[in-house]
Amino acid sequence: DDAIAVRGRWALLLSASNGRVGGNRGLWHLRVPLESMGMMVFPDMFSLALAHEAFAEDGTMRDPALHERLTEMMTLFCGSVSRATPLPRSTRCRRPGPATR
């Protein structure tokens, strides 16, 4: 049914929260309806807990391991989308630079 605008589209679920769970519970509640409408939701999700403390003054993430995990997840997501749906060169995903707000 073409009436559902998200059918066949891809999503990477990310959240950030000042709490210790980082919005993870909300991602699970969002995932189910998106998938039921036919959206291709990437299996991995990223939740940034204590987001108010996660960034340095220059906007980079304080924890290099979290930055690497997010970068790797985005790279895998972009690779999956690119393999599944060939896009024009100008719209392909690019490897992200340093994490900024």
C-alpha positions as CSV (number, residue, x, y, z in Angstrom):
1,D,0.0,0.0,0.0
2,D,1.6,3.3,-1.1
3,A,-0.5,5.3,1.4
4,I,2.1,4.6,4.1
5,A,5.0,7.1,3.4
6,V,7.6,5.2,5.4
7,R,7.1,1.8,3.7
8,G,10.5,0.6,2.3
9,R,12.4,3.5,3.9
10,W,15.4,2.9,6.2
11,A,15.8,4.1,9.8
12,L,18.7,4.0,12.3
13,L,17.2,4.6,15.8
14,L,19.3,6.9,18.0
15,S,18.5,8.5,21.3
16,A,20.0,10.8,24.0
17,S,18.8,11.5,27.4
18,N,20.1,13.0,30.6
19,G,19.0,9.8,32.4
20,R,21.0,6.6,32.9
21,V,19.0,4.7,30.2
22,G,19.6,7.2,27.5
23,G,16.2,7.0,25.9
24,N,16.5,3.3,25.1
25,R,13.0,2.3,26.3
26,G,11.6,4.9,23.9
27,L,13.5,3.4,21.0
28,W,11.8,0.0,21.6
29,H,8.4,1.7,21.6
30,L,9.2,3.5,18.4
31,R,10.7,0.5,16.6
32,V,7.5,-1.6,16.7
33,P,5.1,0.8,14.9
34,L,7.8,1.7,12.3
35,E,8.4,-1.9,11.5
36,S,4.7,-2.6,11.3
37,M,4.3,0.2,8.7
38,G,7.0,-1.5,6.6
39,M,10.0,0.6,7.5
40,M,13.4,-1.1,7.3
41,V,14.7,-0.5,10.9
42,F,18.4,-1.3,11.4
43,P,18.8,-4.0,14.0
44,D,21.3,-2.1,16.2
45,M,20.2,1.0,18.2
46,F,22.3,3.6,20.0
47,S,21.3,5.3,23.2
48,L,23.5,8.0,24.8
49,A,23.0,8.1,28.6
50,L,23.9,11.2,30.6
51,A,23.9,13.2,27.4
52,H,24.3,16.4,29.4
53,E,27.8,15.2,30.4
54,A,28.7,13.4,27.2
55,F,30.2,16.3,25.2
56,A,33.3,18.5,25.6
57,E,33.2,22.2,25.2
58,D,34.3,21.8,21.5
59,G,31.3,19.6,20.8
60,T,33.2,16.3,20.6
61,M,32.1,13.2,22.6
62,R,34.1,12.9,25.8
63,D,34.2,9.0,25.6
64,P,36.2,7.9,22.6
65,A,34.8,4.3,22.9
66,L,31.2,5.7,22.6
67,H,32.2,7.8,19.6
68,E,33.8,4.8,17.9
69,R,30.8,2.6,18.6
70,L,28.5,5.3,17.1
71,T,30.8,5.8,14.1
72,E,30.9,2.0,13.5
73,M,27.2,1.7,13.8
74,M,26.6,4.5,11.3
75,T,29.1,3.0,8.9
76,L,27.4,-0.4,9.0
77,F,24.0,1.3,8.6
78,C,25.1,3.3,5.6
79,G,26.7,0.2,4.1
80,S,23.5,-1.8,4.5
81,V,21.4,1.0,2.9
82,S,23.8,1.4,0.0
83,R,23.9,-2.4,-0.7
84,A,20.1,-2.6,-0.5
85,T,19.3,0.5,-2.5
86,P,21.8,1.8,-5.0
87,L,21.8,5.6,-4.7
88,P,23.3,8.3,-6.9
89,R,26.8,9.0,-5.8
90,S,26.0,12.5,-4.5
91,T,23.4,11.1,-1.9
92,R,25.4,8.2,-0.5
93,C,26.3,8.0,3.2
94,R,29.6,9.4,4.1
95,R,31.7,8.4,7.1
96,P,31.0,10.9,9.9
97,G,33.6,13.3,11.2
98,P,34.1,14.0,14.9
99,A,30.8,13.7,16.9
100,T,29.3,17.2,17.5
101,R,26.1,18.4,19.0
